[in-house]
Amino acid sequence: MAPVRCSSGDGGRHYCEATTQSGVQLTRQISGSPCIQNQTWGFDNRGIWVDRGCRADFQVNNSVNNTGGYNPRYNNNRNNNNS
């Protein structure tokens, strides 16, 4: 499945149409502004949303056995310590 490119070029929140029930993963950040899940990008039943200048390519999952979109490569939350 082709990636969905979603952009917040004007700094505001924008939605990109996508079926997100099985999760979404950010696959490539394009913007210089950070794309942080649940802060500057996320997804809900309306599609993928981006905000505050985030621009990226997203992969929409098509399997109900997926992890729901969590990708540690793009998790910028440094407070998660698994030790």
Gaussian input, Z-matrix of N, CA and C with variables (Angstrom, degrees):
# hf/3-21g

backbone

0 1
 N
 C     1     B1
 C     2     B2     1     A1
 N     3     B3     2     A2     1     D1
 C     4     B4     3     A3     2     D2
 C     5     B5     4     A4     3     D3
 N     6     B6     5     A5     4     D4
 C     7     B7     6     A6     5     D5
 C     8     B8     7     A7     6     D6
 N     9     B9     8     A8     7     D7
 C    10    B10     9     A9     8     D8
 C    11    B11    10    A10     9     D9
 N    12    B12    11    A11    10    D10
 C    13    B13    12    A12    11    D11
 C    14    B14    13    A13    12    D12
 N    15    B15    14    A14    13    D13
 C    16    B16    15    A15    14    D14
 C    17    B17    16    A16    15    D15
 N    18    B18    17    A17    16    D16
 C    19    B19    18    A18    17    D17
 C    20    B20    19    A19    18    D18
 N    21    B21    20    A20    19    D19
 C    22    B22    21    A21    20    D20
 C    23    B23    22    A22    21    D21
 N    24    B24    23    A23    22    D22
 C    25    B25    24    A24    23    D23
 C    26    B26    25    A25    24    D24
 N    27    B27    26    A26    25    D25
 C    28    B28    27    A27    26    D26
 C    29    B29    28    A28    27    D27
 N    30    B30    29    A29    28    D28
 C    31    B31    30    A30    29    D29
 C    32    B32    31    A31    30    D30
 N    33    B33    32    A32    31    D31
 C    34    B34    33    A33    32    D32
 C    35    B35    34    A34    33    D33
 N    36    B36    35    A35    34    D34
 C    37    B37    36    A36    35    D35
 C    38    B38    37    A37    36    D36
 N    39    B39    38    A38    37    D37
 C    40    B40    39    A39    38    D38
 C    41    B41    40    A40    39    D39
 N    42    B42    41    A41    40    D40
 C    43    B43    42    A42    41    D41
 C    44    B44    43    A43    42    D42
 N    45    B45    44    A44    43    D43
 C    46    B46    45    A45    44    D44
 C    47    B47    46    A46    45    D45
 N    48    B48    47    A47    46    D46
 C    49    B49    48    A48    47    D47
 C    50    B50    49    A49    48    D48
 N    51    B51    50    A50    49    D49
 C    52    B52    51    A51    50    D50
 C    53    B53    52    A52    51    D51
 N    54    B54    53    A53    52    D52
 C    55    B55    54    A54    53    D53
 C    56    B56    55    A55    54    D54
 N    57    B57    56    A56    55    D55
 C    58    B58    57    A57    56    D56
 C    59    B59    58    A58    57    D57
 N    60    B60    59    A59    58    D58
 C    61    B61    60    A60    59    D59
 C    62    B62    61    A61    60    D60
 N    63    B63    62    A62    61    D61
 C    64    B64    63    A63    62    D62
 C    65    B65    64    A64    63    D63
 N    66    B66    65    A65    64    D64
 C    67    B67    66    A66    65    D65
 C    68    B68    67    A67    66    D66
 N    69    B69    68    A68    67    D67
 C    70    B70    69    A69    68    D68
 C    71    B71    70    A70    69    D69
 N    72    B72    71    A71    70    D70
 C    73    B73    72    A72    71    D71
 C    74    B74    73    A73    72    D72
 N    75    B75    74    A74    73    D73
 C    76    B76    75    A75    74    D74
 C    77    B77    76    A76    75    D75
 N    78    B78    77    A77    76    D76
 C    79    B79    78    A78    77    D77
 C    80    B80    79    A79    78    D78
 N    81    B81    80    A80    79    D79
 C    82    B82    81    A81    80    D80
 C    83    B83    82    A82    81    D81
 N    84    B84    83    A83    82    D82
 C    85    B85    84    A84    83    D83
 C    86    B86    85    A85    84    D84
 N    87    B87    86    A86    85    D85
 C    88    B88    87    A87    86    D86
 C    89    B89    88    A88    87    D87
 N    90    B90    89    A89    88    D88
 C    91    B91    90    A90    89    D89
 C    92    B92    91    A91    90    D90
 N    93    B93    92    A92    91    D91
 C    94    B94    93    A93    92    D92
 C    95    B95    94    A94    93    D93
 N    96    B96    95    A95    94    D94
 C    97    B97    96    A96    95    D95
 C    98    B98    97    A97    96    D96
 N    99    B99    98    A98    97    D97
 C   100   B100    99    A99    98    D98
 C   101   B101   100   A100    99    D99
 N   102   B102   101   A101   100   D100
 C   103   B103   102   A102   101   D101
 C   104   B104   103   A103   102   D102
 N   105   B105   104   A104   103   D103
 C   106   B106   105   A105   104   D104
 C   107   B107   106   A106   105   D105
 N   108   B108   107   A107   106   D106
 C   109   B109   108   A108   107   D107
 C   110   B110   109   A109   108   D108
 N   111   B111   110   A110   109   D109
 C   112   B112   111   A111   110   D110
 C   113   B113   112   A112   111   D111
 N   114   B114   113   A113   112   D112
 C   115   B115   114   A114   113   D113
 C   116   B116   115   A115   114   D114
 N   117   B117   116   A116   115   D115
 C   118   B118   117   A117   116   D116
 C   119   B119   118   A118   117   D117
 N   120   B120   119   A119   118   D118
 C   121   B121   120   A120   119   D119
 C   122   B122   121   A121   120   D120
 N   123   B123   122   A122   121   D121
 C   124   B124   123   A123   122   D122
 C   125   B125   124   A124   123   D123
 N   126   B126   125   A125   124   D124
 C   127   B127   126   A126   125   D125
 C   128   B128   127   A127   126   D126
 N   129   B129   128   A128   127   D127
 C   130   B130   129   A129   128   D128
 C   131   B131   130   A130   129   D129
 N   132   B132   131   A131   130   D130
 C   133   B133   132   A132   131   D131
 C   134   B134   133   A133   132   D132
 N   135   B135   134   A134   133   D133
 C   136   B136   135   A135   134   D134
 C   137   B137   136   A136   135   D135
 N   138   B138   137   A137   136   D136
 C   139   B139   138   A138   137   D137
 C   140   B140   139   A139   138   D138
 N   141   B141   140   A140   139   D139
 C   142   B142   141   A141   140   D140
 C   143   B143   142   A142   141   D141
 N   144   B144   143   A143   142   D142
 C   145   B145   144   A144   143   D143
 C   146   B146   145   A145   144   D144
 N   147   B147   146   A146   145   D145
 C   148   B148   147   A147   146   D146
 C   149   B149   148   A148   147   D147
 N   150   B150   149   A149   148   D148
 C   151   B151   150   A150   149   D149
 C   152   B152   151   A151   150   D150
 N   153   B153   152   A152   151   D151
 C   154   B154   153   A153   152   D152
 C   155   B155   154   A154   153   D153
 N   156   B156   155   A155   154   D154
 C   157   B157   156   A156   155   D155
 C   158   B158   157   A157   156   D156
 N   159   B159   158   A158   157   D157
 C   160   B160   159   A159   158   D158
 C   161   B161   160   A160   159   D159
 N   162   B162   161   A161   160   D160
 C   163   B163   162   A162   161   D161
 C   164   B164   163   A163   162   D162
 N   165   B165   164   A164   163   D163
 C   166   B166   165   A165   164   D164
 C   167   B167   166   A166   165   D165
 N   168   B168   167   A167   166   D166
 C   169   B169   168   A168   167   D167
 C   170   B170   169   A169   168   D168
 N   171   B171   170   A170   169   D169
 C   172   B172   171   A171   170   D170
 C   173   B173   172   A172   171   D171
 N   174   B174   173   A173   172   D172
 C   175   B175   174   A174   173   D173
 C   176   B176   175   A175   174   D174
 N   177   B177   176   A176   175   D175
 C   178   B178   177   A177   176   D176
 C   179   B179   178   A178   177   D177
 N   180   B180   179   A179   178   D178
 C   181   B181   180   A180   179   D179
 C   182   B182   181   A181   180   D180
 N   183   B183   182   A182   181   D181
 C   184   B184   183   A183   182   D182
 C   185   B185   184   A184   183   D183
 N   186   B186   185   A185   184   D184
 C   187   B187   186   A186   185   D185
 C   188   B188   187   A187   186   D186
 N   189   B189   188   A188   187   D187
 C   190   B190   189   A189   188   D188
 C   191   B191   190   A190   189   D189
 N   192   B192   191   A191   190   D190
 C   193   B193   192   A192   191   D191
 C   194   B194   193   A193   192   D192
 N   195   B195   194   A194   193   D193
 C   196   B196   195   A195   194   D194
 C   197   B197   196   A196   195   D195
 N   198   B198   197   A197   196   D196
 C   199   B199   198   A198   197   D197
 C   200   B200   199   A199   198   D198
 N   201   B201   200   A200   199   D199
 C   202   B202   201   A201   200   D200
 C   203   B203   202   A202   201   D201
 N   204   B204   203   A203   202   D202
 C   205   B205   204   A204   203   D203
 C   206   B206   205   A205   204   D204
 N   207   B207   206   A206   205   D205
 C   208   B208   207   A207   206   D206
 C   209   B209   208   A208   207   D207
 N   210   B210   209   A209   208   D208
 C   211   B211   210   A210   209   D209
 C   212   B212   211   A211   210   D210
 N   213   B213   212   A212   211   D211
 C   214   B214   213   A213   212   D212
 C   215   B215   214   A214   213   D213
 N   216   B216   215   A215   214   D214
 C   217   B217   216   A216   215   D215
 C   218   B218   217   A217   216   D216
 N   219   B219   218   A218   217   D217
 C   220   B220   219   A219   218   D218
 C   221   B221   220   A220   219   D219
 N   222   B222   221   A221   220   D220
 C   223   B223   222   A222   221   D221
 C   224   B224   223   A223   222   D222
 N   225   B225   224   A224   223   D223
 C   226   B226   225   A225   224   D224
 C   227   B227   226   A226   225   D225
 N   228   B228   227   A227   226   D226
 C   229   B229   228   A228   227   D227
 C   230   B230   229   A229   228   D228
 N   231   B231   230   A230   229   D229
 C   232   B232   231   A231   230   D230
 C   233   B233   232   A232   231   D231
 N   234   B234   233   A233   232   D232
 C   235   B235   234   A234   233   D233
 C   236   B236   235   A235   234   D234
 N   237   B237   236   A236   235   D235
 C   238   B238   237   A237   236   D236
 C   239   B239   238   A238   237   D237
 N   240   B240   239   A239   238   D238
 C   241   B241   240   A240   239   D239
 C   242   B242   241   A241   240   D240
 N   243   B243   242   A242   241   D241
 C   244   B244   243   A243   242   D242
 C   245   B245   244   A244   243   D243
 N   246   B246   245   A245   244   D244
 C   247   B247   246   A246   245   D245
 C   248   B248   247   A247   246   D246

   B1=1.4466
   B2=1.5381
   B3=1.2986
   B4=1.4602
   B5=1.5256
   B6=1.3298
   B7=1.4662
   B8=1.5206
   B9=1.3193
   B10=1.4621
   B11=1.5143
   B12=1.3321
   B13=1.4626
   B14=1.5224
   B15=1.3116
   B16=1.4564
   B17=1.5270
   B18=1.3405
   B19=1.4641
   B20=1.5211
   B21=1.3155
   B22=1.4544
   B23=1.5254
   B24=1.3195
   B25=1.4552
   B26=1.5141
   B27=1.3311
   B28=1.4640
   B29=1.5235
   B30=1.3369
   B31=1.4574
   B32=1.5167
   B33=1.3349
   B34=1.4560
   B35=1.5191
   B36=1.3193
   B37=1.4562
   B38=1.5215
   B39=1.3280
   B40=1.4561
   B41=1.5221
   B42=1.3188
   B43=1.4600
   B44=1.5097
   B45=1.3272
   B46=1.4510
   B47=1.5145
   B48=1.3142
   B49=1.4511
   B50=1.5193
   B51=1.3295
   B52=1.4622
   B53=1.5238
   B54=1.3117
   B55=1.4545
   B56=1.5206
   B57=1.3256
   B58=1.4592
   B59=1.5246
   B60=1.3042
   B61=1.4663
   B62=1.5208
   B63=1.3194
   B64=1.4666
   B65=1.5337
   B66=1.3255
   B67=1.4559
   B68=1.5145
   B69=1.3182
   B70=1.4592
   B71=1.5225
   B72=1.3118
   B73=1.4620
   B74=1.5155
   B75=1.3162
   B76=1.4458
   B77=1.5283
   B78=1.3225
   B79=1.4590
   B80=1.5205
   B81=1.3479
   B82=1.4688
   B83=1.5204
   B84=1.3174
   B85=1.4519
   B86=1.5125
   B87=1.3269
   B88=1.4584
   B89=1.5272
   B90=1.3079
   B91=1.4626
   B92=1.5179
   B93=1.3397
   B94=1.4501
   B95=1.5202
   B96=1.3205
   B97=1.4663
   B98=1.5227
   B99=1.3233
   B100=1.4618
   B101=1.5207
   B102=1.3171
   B103=1.4630
   B104=1.5247
   B105=1.3247
   B106=1.4564
   B107=1.5172
   B108=1.3423
   B109=1.4591
   B110=1.5223
   B111=1.3236
   B112=1.4633
   B113=1.5294
   B114=1.3291
   B115=1.4582
   B116=1.5230
   B117=1.3328
   B118=1.4637
   B119=1.5247
   B120=1.3142
   B121=1.4581
   B122=1.5270
   B123=1.3091
   B124=1.4581
   B125=1.5159
   B126=1.2974
   B127=1.4578
   B128=1.5149
   B129=1.3120
   B130=1.4544
   B131=1.5205
   B132=1.3238
   B133=1.4701
   B134=1.5301
   B135=1.3276
   B136=1.4705
   B137=1.5210
   B138=1.3313
   B139=1.4576
   B140=1.5118
   B141=1.3215
   B142=1.4665
   B143=1.5279
   B144=1.3241
   B145=1.4585
   B146=1.5293
   B147=1.3147
   B148=1.4594
   B149=1.5183
   B150=1.3139
   B151=1.4614
   B152=1.5240
   B153=1.3261
   B154=1.4721
   B155=1.5203
   B156=1.3305
   B157=1.4577
   B158=1.5102
   B159=1.3278
   B160=1.4704
   B161=1.5264
   B162=1.3202
   B163=1.4707
   B164=1.5211
   B165=1.3319
   B166=1.4614
   B167=1.5169
   B168=1.3290
   B169=1.4621
   B170=1.5188
   B171=1.3187
   B172=1.4541
   B173=1.5167
   B174=1.3165
   B175=1.4591
   B176=1.5167
   B177=1.3157
   B178=1.4550
   B179=1.5185
   B180=1.3162
   B181=1.4618
   B182=1.5259
   B183=1.3058
   B184=1.4601
   B185=1.5145
   B186=1.3239
   B187=1.4582
   B188=1.5182
   B189=1.3166
   B190=1.4681
   B191=1.5182
   B192=1.3312
   B193=1.4586
   B194=1.5253
   B195=1.3134
   B196=1.4532
   B197=1.5164
   B198=1.3131
   B199=1.4605
   B200=1.5201
   B201=1.3309
   B202=1.4493
   B203=1.5035
   B204=1.3125
   B205=1.4425
   B206=1.5152
   B207=1.3069
   B208=1.4458
   B209=1.5245
   B210=1.2953
   B211=1.4508
   B212=1.5148
   B213=1.3492
   B214=1.4669
   B215=1.5160
   B216=1.3184
   B217=1.4604
   B218=1.5255
   B219=1.3355
   B220=1.4580
   B221=1.5201
   B222=1.3281
   B223=1.4533
   B224=1.5229
   B225=1.3146
   B226=1.4648
   B227=1.5206
   B228=1.3333
   B229=1.4511
   B230=1.5264
   B231=1.3036
   B232=1.4596
   B233=1.5396
   B234=1.3228
   B235=1.4646
   B236=1.5217
   B237=1.3029
   B238=1.4578
   B239=1.5148
   B240=1.3048
   B241=1.4638
   B242=1.5143
   B243=1.3036
   B244=1.4581
   B245=1.5205
   B246=1.3064
   B247=1.4602
   B248=1.5029
   A1=109.28
   A2=116.59
   A3=122.01
   A4=110.76
   A5=117.25
   A6=119.53
   A7=111.34
   A8=114.90
   A9=122.76
   A10=106.86
   A11=117.23
   A12=120.68
   A13=107.56
   A14=115.00
   A15=120.64
   A16=107.56
   A17=116.73
   A18=121.50
   A19=111.96
   A20=114.52
   A21=122.57
   A22=107.43
   A23=115.71
   A24=121.08
   A25=114.50
   A26=117.11
   A27=119.77
   A28=112.33
   A29=117.10
   A30=121.20
   A31=114.38
   A32=117.50
   A33=120.94
   A34=111.85
   A35=116.22
   A36=121.37
   A37=109.91
   A38=114.41
   A39=121.88
   A40=109.27
   A41=115.72
   A42=122.03
   A43=110.11
   A44=115.61
   A45=122.60
   A46=107.38
   A47=115.53
   A48=120.55
   A49=111.23
   A50=115.65
   A51=121.73
   A52=108.14
   A53=116.39
   A54=122.03
   A55=106.59
   A56=116.49
   A57=121.37
   A58=114.01
   A59=118.46
   A60=120.37
   A61=114.06
   A62=118.47
   A63=120.97
   A64=112.69
   A65=116.54
   A66=120.15
   A67=114.01
   A68=114.48
   A69=123.36
   A70=107.60
   A71=116.81
   A72=121.90
   A73=109.29
   A74=116.50
   A75=121.37
   A76=106.41
   A77=116.78
   A78=119.69
   A79=112.99
   A80=117.21
   A81=119.62
   A82=109.57
   A83=116.35
   A84=120.58
   A85=108.38
   A86=116.82
   A87=122.52
   A88=110.88
   A89=116.21
   A90=121.04
   A91=112.26
   A92=114.70
   A93=120.63
   A94=111.10
   A95=116.53
   A96=121.32
   A97=108.97
   A98=117.84
   A99=119.83
   A100=113.04
   A101=115.05
   A102=122.71
   A103=106.22
   A104=116.32
   A105=122.94
   A106=108.05
   A107=115.85
   A108=120.04
   A109=110.92
   A110=115.22
   A111=126.36
   A112=113.39
   A113=117.59
   A114=121.00
   A115=110.60
   A116=116.31
   A117=119.70
   A118=112.37
   A119=117.73
   A120=120.87
   A121=108.64
   A122=114.22
   A123=120.36
   A124=108.85
   A125=115.41
   A126=119.79
   A127=109.64
   A128=114.60
   A129=121.93
   A130=107.38
   A131=116.53
   A132=119.26
   A133=113.15
   A134=118.26
   A135=121.35
   A136=112.48
   A137=117.27
   A138=121.19
   A139=111.18
   A140=115.29
   A141=122.34
   A142=107.63
   A143=116.75
   A144=119.38
   A145=110.07
   A146=114.77
   A147=122.78
   A148=108.48
   A149=116.51
   A150=120.98
   A151=109.09
   A152=116.80
   A153=125.03
   A154=114.20
   A155=115.95
   A156=120.17
   A157=116.10
   A158=118.62
   A159=120.76
   A160=109.40
   A161=114.99
   A162=121.89
   A163=106.53
   A164=116.09
   A165=118.92
   A166=111.08
   A167=114.21
   A168=122.15
   A169=107.66
   A170=115.35
   A171=122.43
   A172=109.80
   A173=115.42
   A174=121.28
   A175=107.58
   A176=115.76
   A177=121.59
   A178=107.30
   A179=116.08
   A180=121.10
   A181=109.91
   A182=115.84
   A183=119.37
   A184=112.00
   A185=117.44
   A186=122.03
   A187=109.17
   A188=116.78
   A189=120.00
   A190=111.43
   A191=118.82
   A192=121.95
   A193=111.95
   A194=118.05
   A195=120.68
   A196=110.62
   A197=117.66
   A198=122.93
   A199=113.23
   A200=119.12
   A201=120.63
   A202=115.11
   A203=118.38
   A204=120.26
   A205=116.05
   A206=119.54
   A207=120.79
   A208=110.12
   A209=115.92
   A210=121.54
   A211=106.81
   A212=117.98
   A213=119.54
   A214=113.95
   A215=118.50
   A216=120.87
   A217=111.32
   A218=116.91
   A219=121.14
   A220=112.64
   A221=117.72
   A222=120.92
   A223=108.16
   A224=116.22
   A225=120.59
   A226=112.49
   A227=118.06
   A228=121.02
   A229=108.09
   A230=117.35
   A231=122.17
   A232=111.67
   A233=118.04
   A234=120.35
   A235=113.15
   A236=118.36
   A237=121.50
   A238=109.26
   A239=116.88
   A240=121.96
   A241=107.91
   A242=116.61
   A243=121.08
   A244=111.69
   A245=118.62
   A246=120.93
   A247=110.82
   D1=136.90
   D2=-178.37
   D3=-69.44
   D4=145.76
   D5=177.90
   D6=-67.75
   D7=157.20
   D8=175.62
   D9=-103.57
   D10=122.24
   D11=176.40
   D12=-94.99
   D13=128.11
   D14=-178.05
   D15=-130.48
   D16=134.88
   D17=-172.59
   D18=-133.83
   D19=141.88
   D20=171.05
   D21=-115.49
   D22=67.17
   D23=-174.24
   D24=-64.39
   D25=-29.06
   D26=-178.41
   D27=-98.63
   D28=6.65
   D29=178.59
   D30=86.73
   D31=-5.89
   D32=179.95
   D33=-96.37
   D34=172.85
   D35=-179.94
   D36=-77.73
   D37=132.10
   D38=178.06
   D39=-131.34
   D40=144.41
   D41=175.77
   D42=-105.97
   D43=143.59
   D44=172.41
   D45=-120.95
   D46=128.85
   D47=-176.44
   D48=-64.18
   D49=129.16
   D50=178.11
   D51=-165.12
   D52=149.93
   D53=173.09
   D54=-88.28
   D55=112.08
   D56=-168.23
   D57=-111.91
   D58=9.31
   D59=-172.84
   D60=-61.57
   D61=-23.12
   D62=178.94
   D63=-103.49
   D64=8.43
   D65=175.90
   D66=103.14
   D67=166.17
   D68=-176.79
   D69=-140.67
   D70=144.62
   D71=174.34
   D72=-126.63
   D73=136.83
   D74=171.30
   D75=-76.70
   D76=122.48
   D77=-177.16
   D78=-106.00
   D79=-24.87
   D80=-178.76
   D81=-157.20
   D82=116.30
   D83=174.57
   D84=-83.31
   D85=133.23
   D86=-178.46
   D87=-108.23
   D88=-32.35
   D89=-174.87
   D90=-77.47
   D91=158.94
   D92=170.07
   D93=-79.09
   D94=-22.51
   D95=176.08
   D96=-76.22
   D97=145.42
   D98=-176.69
   D99=-67.71
   D100=144.44
   D101=173.07
   D102=-114.22
   D103=102.95
   D104=-176.46
   D105=-119.67
   D106=122.57
   D107=-176.14
   D108=-57.91
   D109=136.86
   D110=-179.32
   D111=70.25
   D112=2.84
   D113=173.48
   D114=-118.39
   D115=-55.48
   D116=179.95
   D117=-117.39
   D118=-1.43
   D119=169.24
   D120=-154.66
   D121=156.59
   D122=178.42
   D123=-175.98
   D124=-171.17
   D125=178.22
   D126=-150.25
   D127=153.33
   D128=176.35
   D129=-149.76
   D130=-165.34
   D131=-176.88
   D132=-69.50
   D133=-10.03
   D134=176.79
   D135=-88.46
   D136=-21.19
   D137=-178.32
   D138=139.57
   D139=-156.66
   D140=178.41
   D141=-94.62
   D142=134.42
   D143=176.04
   D144=-117.67
   D145=148.26
   D146=174.90
   D147=-131.92
   D148=153.97
   D149=-175.32
   D150=-151.82
   D151=161.74
   D152=173.37
   D153=53.42
   D154=40.42
   D155=173.91
   D156=88.68
   D157=-0.62
   D158=178.33
   D159=-65.58
   D160=133.48
   D161=174.20
   D162=-139.76
   D163=126.10
   D164=-173.90
   D165=-160.14
   D166=165.77
   D167=170.56
   D168=-99.04
   D169=137.90
   D170=-177.89
   D171=-125.30
   D172=144.33
   D173=174.62
   D174=-105.91
   D175=124.84
   D176=177.32
   D177=-89.28
   D178=124.49
   D179=-179.39
   D180=-76.57
   D181=146.35
   D182=179.31
   D183=-120.81
   D184=17.92
   D185=179.97
   D186=-122.95
   D187=131.92
   D188=179.08
   D189=-72.26
   D190=-9.33
   D191=179.49
   D192=-90.90
   D193=10.05
   D194=-178.29
   D195=-79.43
   D196=168.95
   D197=-175.44
   D198=-83.46
   D199=4.93
   D200=176.28
   D201=85.85
   D202=12.88
   D203=172.66
   D204=106.77
   D205=-5.91
   D206=-179.64
   D207=-71.72
   D208=126.30
   D209=177.28
   D210=-133.16
   D211=107.24
   D212=-174.69
   D213=-60.30
   D214=-23.00
   D215=178.79
   D216=-61.95
   D217=-30.73
   D218=-177.27
   D219=-109.69
   D220=14.30
   D221=177.72
   D222=-88.48
   D223=108.56
   D224=-177.66
   D225=-93.43
   D226=11.47
   D227=179.19
   D228=-83.59
   D229=104.09
   D230=-174.91
   D231=-81.86
   D232=-0.97
   D233=-177.92
   D234=-87.08
   D235=-0.30
   D236=178.99
   D237=-85.81
   D238=105.35
   D239=176.48
   D240=-111.76
   D241=121.23
   D242=-178.08
   D243=-100.40
   D244=24.84
   D245=-178.30
   D246=-98.04

